[in-house]
Amino acid sequence: MTTKQPNPFMDFDMTKFDLTKMVGDFKVPGMDVEGLLAAQRRNVEAVTAANQLALEGLQAVARRQVEIVRGTMEEAASMMTQMMAAGTPEDKIAKQADLVKAAFEKALSNVKEIAEMVAKANGEAATVINKRVSESLEEVKGLLKQQQAANGAAKK
């Protein structure tokens, strides 16, 4: 009979894990550890903001899809009533062709609208990430300049 061994990683309490303190205790000459931590914090904030924008966009698309389905059901019921009200078989066929054409055009319009909503949400999220990447590259350049200056001063 075997006993199940506990997984030490599953019992790890992330609330007790303080990366700032751990890295703050690790001193590297000429390295701005606080600056690096602040940059990483801003990176996480940017990803969080981008995720929030993406989620809001997805929710808007889902709401619009529900509205479209509801409207389509109402329009289908109306179309059936109109088709049945037409007189001769020829009139019914002509009415059916008109209704099918209108339904197809409406479906294309709805698909285009949903695609535009998705593209807008993706664009907004990507803009947040792109902005942060640019800022992060500038921060790295600044940190490298600081380190070079510190190394140059240490050599003198």
N, C-alpha and C positions, 0 to 999 in steps of 0.2 A: 504494500500500500504506500503510495507516495503522498507527500504533503505538498501543498501548493506554496511556493515561495512568494513572498510579497515583492512587488515591483517597486524598487526604491524611487524610480522616476515618477511614478504615479502619485506618490505621497509627498512630492515636493511642493512647498507652499511658496508661490511666486510673490506673495505680498511681503515675504521676509527677504527677498532678493533685492538688494540695493546696488544696482550697477554704478550709480554715481559715487557712492562711498568706496566701492571696490576700486574703481578706476581713479578716483581722487587720491587714494593712498598710493597708487602706482605713479611715481614721479619720473618723468623723462626730461632731462635737461633740454631746454629750448623748445619743448612741446607744450602747447596750450591745451591741456586735457579738458579744461572747462569749456574751451571753445569748441573742441571736438564733440563733447557731450551735448552742447547747445545745438550744434549743427545736426546731430543725429535726432535730437528732440524735434527740431523743425522738419526733418525728413519724415518722421513718424506723423507729425501733425499734417503735413501735406498729403501723405498717403491716406490718412483718415478723412481729410476733407474731400479728396478725390473719390474715395469709396462712398462717402455720404452723397455726393453729387450723382454718382452712378446709381445708387439705391433710389434716390428721389426720382431720377429719370426713369428707372425701371417701374417704379410705382405709378408714375404718370402714364407710362405706356400701358400698363395693366388696366388702369382705370379707363383709359380711352378704348381699349379693346373690349371691355365689358359694355361700354356705351355703344360701341359699334355693333356688337352682337345683339344687344337689346333692340337697337334701331332696325337692324336687319330682320329680326323676327317680326317686328311690327309692320315693316314694309312688306314682308312676305305674305302676311295675313291680308294686308290691303290689296296686294297684287292678285291674290287668289279670288278675292271678292270682285275685283274689277274684271278679271278674266271670266268668271262665271256670269257676270252681268252682260257680257257682250252677246249680241244676238246670234247671228248665223255662225256656222263652223268656220267660215272664212274670216269673219270678224274676230272670232276667238283666236285664230292662228295669228292674225295681224296684231292683235292686242298682246298676245304672248310674246311675239317677236319684239315689240316695243318695250315690254316690261323686262325681258331678258337683257336687251341692250342697255336699258337704264340701270339695271342691277349690276351688270358687268362694269359699266363706267363708274358707278359708285364704289364697287369693290376696288378698282384700280386707284381711285382717289383715296380710299381708306388705307391701302397698302402704302401709297406714297406718303401720306400723313404720318403713319407709324414709323416708316423708315427715316423720315426727317426728325421725328422726336428722338429716335435712338441715336442718330448721328449727332444731334445737338447735345444730348446727355454725354455721349462719349467724348465729344469735343471739349465740353466744359471740364470733364475730369482730366483729360489729357493736358489741357491748358494749365491746370494746377500743378500737375506733375512736371511738365516742361519748365514752368517757371521755377519750381524748386530745384530742378536739376541745374539750371543756369546759375541760380544763387549758390548752390552747393559748390559748383566749380569755381566760382569767384571766391568763396570762403576758403577752399583748398589752396588757391593761389595766394591768398592773404596769409594763411598759416605757413605756407612754404617760405614766403618772404620774411615772415617773423623769425622762422627757424634759421634761415640763411643769415639774417642780421645778427641773431644771437650767436651763431657759430662764428661769424666774422668778428664780433666783439670779443669772443672768448679767445680767439687766436692772437689778438693784439696784446 
